[in-house]
């Protein structure tokens, strides 16, 4: 499969791009080069290759999910700048 200059102009028009003749020629050449490389990759036998989530084996850097005792109601409200007996008080933001 190859990309013609007419197709490059069509796609550029869809994307509302103004391209010069040099840009059209260059993009057609680049796109054909990319498609040629894709054809080369399609020739590789990958039937024995396991699918990967990521190409690098990453160890999780997240903390362990462990249950902890939650803050008590009084502890949660003790550092609040303005608190009612049961709630945090915040400035009104909706009029």
C-alpha positions in Angstrom: 0.0 0.0 0.0 1.3 3.4 -0.8 0.0 6.9 -0.1 -0.3 9.3 -3.0 0.1 13.1 -2.9 -3.7 13.4 -3.6 -4.4 11.4 -0.4 -2.0 13.5 1.6 -3.9 16.7 0.4 -7.2 15.0 1.2 -6.2 14.2 4.8 -4.6 17.7 5.2 -7.9 19.2 4.0 -9.9 17.1 6.6 -7.5 18.4 9.3 -7.8 21.9 8.0 -4.1 22.1 7.3 -2.5 24.2 4.6 0.5 22.4 3.2 3.0 23.6 0.6 4.0 21.4 -2.3 7.3 20.6 -0.6 5.4 19.5 2.6 3.0 17.3 0.6 5.9 15.6 -1.2 7.8 15.2 2.1 4.7 13.8 4.0 3.9 11.4 1.2 7.5 10.1 1.2 7.5 9.8 5.0 4.1 8.0 5.1 5.2 5.6 2.5 8.4 4.9 4.4 6.4 4.2 7.6 4.0 1.9 5.7 7.0 0.1 4.2 8.4 -0.5 7.7 5.0 -1.7 8.9 4.9 -4.2 6.0 8.4 -5.4 7.2 7.1 -5.8 10.7 4.1 -7.8 9.5 6.4 -10.4 8.0 7.9 -11.3 11.4 6.5 -14.5 13.0 5.1 -13.6 16.4 3.1 -16.8 16.9 5.3 -17.9 19.9 5.5 -14.5 21.5 3.5 -13.9 24.7 1.5 -10.7 24.9 2.9 -8.0 27.2 1.3 -5.4 29.3 4.6 -3.4 29.3 7.9 -4.0 27.6 9.8 -3.5 30.8 9.2 -5.6 33.8 8.0 -3.1 36.4 7.6 -3.6 40.1 4.7 -1.9 41.7 5.8 1.2 43.6 2.5 1.5 45.3 2.1 0.9 49.0 0.4 -2.3 50.2 -3.3 -2.0 50.6 -3.7 -2.6 54.3 -6.7 -1.9 56.5 -6.1 0.8 59.1 -8.3 2.2 61.8 -10.0 5.4 60.5 -9.8 8.8 62.3 -12.3 9.4 64.9 -14.9 12.1 64.3 -13.3 14.4 66.9 -9.8 13.8 65.5 -10.9 14.7 62.0 -12.4 18.0 63.2 -9.8 19.1 65.7 -7.5 20.8 63.1 -10.3 22.3 61.0 -10.1 26.1 60.8 -13.9 26.3 61.3 -16.0 23.4 62.4 -19.5 22.9 63.6 -20.1 20.2 66.1 -20.5 17.6 63.3 -19.2 19.2 60.1 -16.4 21.1 58.5 -17.5 24.7 57.7 -16.3 26.1 54.4 -17.0 29.3 52.6 -20.0 29.4 50.3 -18.9 29.1 46.7 -22.3 28.8 44.9 -24.6 31.8 44.9 
